[in-house]
Amino acid sequence: MTPALVLLIVVCVTALAFDFTNGFHDTANAMAAAIATGALKPRAAVTLCASLDLVGALISVEVAITVTNHVIRIQNSDGTPIPALMADGGMPLLQILISGLAGAVIWNVLTWLFGLPSSSSHALFGGLVGATIAAVGLDGVRWVGEGTHLDGVVGKVILPALASPVIACIVAALSTRVIFKLMRNVQEKYRDGFFRKAQIGSASMLALSHGTNDAQKTMGVITLALIASGSWTDTTAIPLWVKLSCAIAIASGTFTGGWRIIRTMGKGLVEIAPPQGFAAEASSATVILVSSQMGFALSTTHVATGSILGTGLGRPGATVRWSTAGRMGIAWLITLPSSGAVGALCWFICHLVGGLAGGLTVFGLIVAAAGYIFLHSRRSKVSHHNVME
Amino acid sequence: MNQVLAALDASWRILLVGILLGSGLPVLFALGVRALAWGSGGDAEEHLASEVNKPSLTGRLIAYTIFTVVVLMVLCGIGYIAAHGMGIRITFDGIVPVFSQK
């Protein structure tokens, strides 16, 4: 086995680990409101979410091999890696990928520890941008798209992150306000029964759309690594095992629940009553669907959080915990630079040690960091038993 | 600057459709619940202890019609996500959806 091949395997494992963290970070987006209002029991919610995630990832034929092209220039427009990075069995490209993934995984696990919802795609893009700056220089980054075509760090990351929570918030606030006006004379118990049932439908829509979108990014990264090392040549298809393993990784991540983030989104921001839960989910689902139809890249996390905030603003007399919202806002602002900094640092370490040993060192760092954070999290365990207490 | 304008252009469209469908659907559902509460009578609606709310067939019919529309809309949504994922492009020329393979 050549060193590049071993590194390729390590990159694949790391990418699947990232996919897993992507799953447990995003369960909350689809299910937090449904769990908070009692529409679904915690275990039932994550099981439903994981199943739909799996189905979504498997039915989707979207080929995201060019996913890195949105923010960096390590690939040609047809998806093949640029020749300079193909030397030595694709070693330079694999080093960028493992460093970028390191930034993304560590950021995801750290934000999970603090119970902060944060966008996994931003973490991935951040890590890759950081590693690319370190390896290629600032020219390796696609900062702004050309003309009115939304692309680059500005068009694919920053602008959607600013716009999408605001849009979702307005939509959810409007519907919450009207619903509570309409429900004035209806008994609360009677009303809530219906809205809980409706929530199951809207939460399912969110979970399914997550599956059809999010697993593709990891599939793209793994396929790119395979192409770089010469193990795969087709840029219009993804190997079946990659698709299967990514679908399983994201679904099992979803199944483990990310209870800390569910707690923050379900209870930390706003006390959610069933009508608010339904309003939030319907708003998120619509905004996500319309945006993907228009090719506007946004993060499910930002939309879901915006919607939940909106239901708090729309309901007369409800309190919104702005301190929690502020912490989230700060986390969003620093996602890209932080995972980028880790990505860049890891690339330097990787480069300094050199070759396969460098890649293995970075992998060891990821395992050590994630392990430490996990052990730290055991001090205040959050699980399906106590998630809404 | 072009990027900001493009994002603003996309944003107001998303907001518009978001309000129409994303707020419209839950509000429609709430109307259904309201109608059913009226249709069911009894204690579904708030009332004074001296009053008795009689069930109303009209209320129930309105409610079930609305619920049917809501369920159909949700099914369309799920169908849309699945179709989109399976590589079928759906375009809306006017209102009628057109399906084509990507």
Interface residues (C-beta under 8 A of the other chain):
Chain A: G56 I59 S60 V61 E62 V144 G145 G147 T148 H149 L150 G152 V154 G155 L159 P160 L162 A163 S164 I167 A168 I170 V171 A172 L174 S175 V178 I179 L182 M183 N185 V186 Q187 Y190 R191 F194 F195 A198 G201 S202 S204 M205 L208 S209 G211 T212 P275 F278 A279 A282 S283 A285 T286 V287 L289 V290 S291 S292 Q293 M294 F296
Chain B: N2 Q3 V4 L5 A6 A7 L8 D9 A10 S11 R13 I14 L15 V17 G18 I19 L21 G22 S23 G24 L25 P26 V27 F29 A30 L31 G32 V33 R34 L36 A37 S40 D43 A44 E45 E46 V70 V71 V74 G77 I78 Y80 I81 A82 H84 G85 M86 G87 I90
